[in-house]
Amino acid sequence: MLNIFIILLSAHIFGDFLLQTGGMVKNKGKWWVLLIHAMIHGVLAYVLLQQWRGLEVPLAVAAFHGLIDFFKSRRASSPAAFAWDQAAHLVSLAIIGHLGAWLGWCVPFSGHGWIWIVGLAGFVAAVLGTGFFVGAVAEKLITANPELSANIAAGLKDGGKQIGRLERALIFAFILAGQPTGIGFLIAAKSILRFQEAKQQPAAEYVLIGTLWSFGLAMTIAWLTQYAIRLGVTP
């Protein structure tokens, strides 16, 4: 049951963070956009499970995902809303995985590419998925502290987003390569480059909050990915 859940979670990560466009996020209140998004998740679950005769699990994935996103589209965007949405999806996938095994809809994963599926999903979650949450946190801070806008506007457009993605990609690579000490050098390098901003308390706190969330989540996801890869195809 656990490896079914991991495969379904990998499909969810690809569907939400890799194949979902900005236009889909903005227009998810339209039924046909929501339907396409839910169908993408169902197809991904079907392809990655590699159990070609069973449609019950992919259909359940699509139905649950569409239902959860329907309610989410009627809530204001915030870090808490993002976290609760992802938690609801995790619970739904756990339920589907359990029912799938119990009712005989699917058997433990025995397909091909476990390491690549799980490893790439972990990378996408750490680099892209985490970015959505960190971006929501940053937006909330800017809304509550308008004086930050001037400091951010002085930088490159989307510069912070690209830096964050590169940082999380390096963190993920360091941990999976068994070299977590490399993260210390990354922190030191960022501290030197951000030295000037550290002289201004609001900007320094803004950068520190974003960095701690970004680094902490990327490290956690990398360690969980490492653990999931080791499970292999064991039921």
C-alpha positions in Angstrom: 0.0 0.0 0.0 2.9 2.4 0.8 4.5 2.2 -2.6 1.1 2.7 -4.3 0.7 5.9 -2.2 4.2 7.1 -3.2 3.5 6.6 -6.9 0.2 8.4 -6.6 1.9 11.2 -4.7 4.6 11.4 -7.5 1.8 11.7 -10.1 0.2 14.5 -8.0 3.5 16.4 -7.8 3.9 16.2 -11.6 0.3 17.3 -12.1 0.3 20.2 -9.7 3.8 21.6 -9.9 5.1 20.7 -13.3 2.1 20.4 -15.7 -0.2 23.0 -14.2 0.2 26.4 -15.9 -0.3 29.8 -14.4 -3.4 30.2 -16.6 -4.9 27.0 -15.2 -4.3 28.3 -11.6 -6.0 31.6 -12.3 -9.0 30.1 -14.2 -9.7 27.0 -12.1 -13.0 28.5 -11.1 -14.2 27.6 -14.7 -15.5 24.1 -14.8 -13.8 23.0 -18.0 -10.3 24.2 -16.7 -10.9 22.3 -13.5 -12.0 19.2 -15.5 -8.9 19.3 -17.6 -6.7 19.6 -14.6 -8.4 16.7 -12.8 -8.1 14.5 -15.9 -4.4 15.3 -16.2 -4.0 13.9 -12.6 -6.0 10.8 -13.5 -3.9 10.1 -16.6 -0.7 10.6 -14.7 -1.8 8.2 -12.0 -2.7 5.6 -14.6 0.6 6.0 -16.5 2.8 5.9 -13.5 1.0 3.0 -11.8 1.5 0.9 -15.0 -1.4 -1.3 -14.2 -3.1 -1.0 -17.5 -6.3 -3.0 -16.8 -7.4 -1.0 -13.8 -9.2 2.3 -14.1 -10.7 2.6 -10.7 -7.7 4.2 -9.0 -7.0 6.8 -11.7 -10.7 7.8 -11.8 -10.8 8.1 -8.1 -7.7 10.3 -8.2 -9.3 12.6 -10.8 -12.6 12.8 -8.9 -11.0 13.6 -5.5 -8.6 16.1 -7.0 -11.3 17.9 -8.8 -13.5 18.1 -5.7 -10.7 19.4 -3.5 -9.6 22.0 -6.0 -13.2 23.1 -6.5 -13.4 24.1 -2.9 -9.9 25.6 -2.9 -10.8 27.9 -5.9 -13.4 29.5 -3.7 -10.9 30.5 -1.0 -8.4 33.4 -1.0 -4.8 32.5 -1.8 -2.5 32.3 1.2 0.2 30.1 2.7 -2.3 28.4 5.0 -4.7 27.8 2.1 -1.9 26.2 0.0 -0.8 24.0 3.0 -4.4 22.9 3.7 -5.0 22.1 0.0 -1.9 20.0 -0.2 -2.7 18.2 3.1 -6.2 17.4 1.7 -4.7 15.9 -1.4 -2.2 13.8 0.6 -5.1 12.4 2.7 -7.2 11.7 -0.4 -4.3 9.8 -2.0 -3.7 7.8 1.2 -7.4 6.8 1.2 -7.4 5.9 -2.5 -4.2 3.9 -2.1 -5.6 2.0 0.9 -9.0 1.3 -0.8 -7.2 0.3 -4.0 -5.2 -2.3 -2.2 -8.1 -3.4 0.0 -10.7 -3.7 -2.8 -8.3 -5.2 -5.3 -8.3 -2.2 -7.6 -4.6 -2.4 -7.9 -1.6 -4.4 -6.6 1.6 -3.2 -5.1 3.7 -1.3 -7.6 5.8 -3.6 -9.8 6.4 -1.4 -12.8 9.5 0.2 -14.2 11.4 3.3 -13.3 10.8 3.6 -9.5 14.0 5.5 -8.8 13.4 7.9 -11.7 9.7 8.5 -10.9 10.3 9.1 -7.2 13.6 10.9 -7.6 12.2 13.3 -10.2 9.0 13.9 -8.3 11.0 14.8 -5.2 13.1 17.2 -7.2 10.0 18.9 -8.6 8.5 19.1 -5.2 11.6 20.6 -3.6 12.4 23.1 -6.4 9.0 24.1 -7.8 6.4 23.0 -5.3 8.2 24.6 -2.3 8.5 27.7 -4.4 4.7 28.2 -4.5 4.5 28.1 -0.7 7.5 30.4 -0.2 6.1 32.8 -2.8 2.8 32.9 -0.9 4.7 33.7 2.3 6.6 36.4 0.6 3.5 37.9 -0.8 1.8 38.0 2.6 4.9 39.7 4.1 4.9 42.4 1.4 1.1 43.0 1.8 1.6 43.5 5.6 4.8 45.6 5.1 4.4 47.9 2.0 7.8 49.4 2.7 9.4 46.2 1.4 8.1 46.8 -2.1 10.8 49.5 -2.8 13.6 47.1 -1.9 12.3 44.2 -4.0 11.5 46.4 -7.0 15.2 47.5 -7.1 16.2 43.9 -7.9 15.9 41.9 -11.1 12.4 40.8 -12.1 11.9 37.3 -10.8 15.5 37.3 -9.6 14.5 36.1 -6.2 12.4 33.3 -7.6 15.3 32.0 -9.8 17.8 32.2 -6.9 15.4 30.2 -4.7 14.9 27.5 -7.3 18.7 27.2 -7.8 19.3 27.0 -4.1 16.7 24.3 -3.5 18.1 22.3 -6.5 21.6 22.4 -5.0 20.3 21.4 -1.6 18.4 18.5 -3.1 21.5 17.4 -5.0 23.8 17.7 -2.0 21.5 15.6 0.2 20.9 12.9 -2.4 24.6 12.8 -3.2 25.3 12.2 0.5 27.1 15.6 0.9 24.8 17.7 3.2 27.8 19.7 4.4 27.6 21.5 1.0 24.5 23.3 2.3 26.7 25.1 4.8 28.8 26.6 2.0 25.6 27.6 0.3 24.4 29.4 3.4 27.8 31.2 3.8 27.8 32.3 0.1 24.3 33.7 0.4 25.2 35.5 3.6 28.1 37.3 1.9 26.0 38.2 -1.1 23.1 39.5 1.0 25.4 41.4 3.4 24.2 44.8 2.3 20.6 43.9 2.8 21.3 42.7 6.3 21.9 46.4 7.3 18.2 47.1 6.8 16.1 45.2 9.3 12.8 44.8 7.4 14.7 43.6 4.2 17.0 41.3 6.3 14.0 39.7 8.1 12.2 39.3 4.8 15.2 37.5 3.3 15.8 35.4 6.4 12.2 34.2 6.6 12.1 33.2 3.0 15.5 31.5 3.2 14.6 29.5 6.3 11.3 28.3 4.7 13.0 27.5 1.4 16.0 25.7 2.9 14.0 23.8 5.5 11.4 22.5 3.1 13.9 21.6 0.5 16.0 19.6 3.0 12.9 17.8 4.4 11.7 16.9 0.9 15.2 15.7 -0.1 15.4 13.4 3.0 11.9 12.0 2.4 12.8 11.4 -1.3 15.9 9.6 -0.2 13.9 7.4 2.1 11.2 6.7 -0.6 13.8 5.7 -3.2 15.3 3.2 -0.8 11.9 1.5 -0.5 12.3 0.3 -4.0 9.4 -1.9 -5.1 8.9 -3.4 -1.7 5.1 -3.6 -0.9 
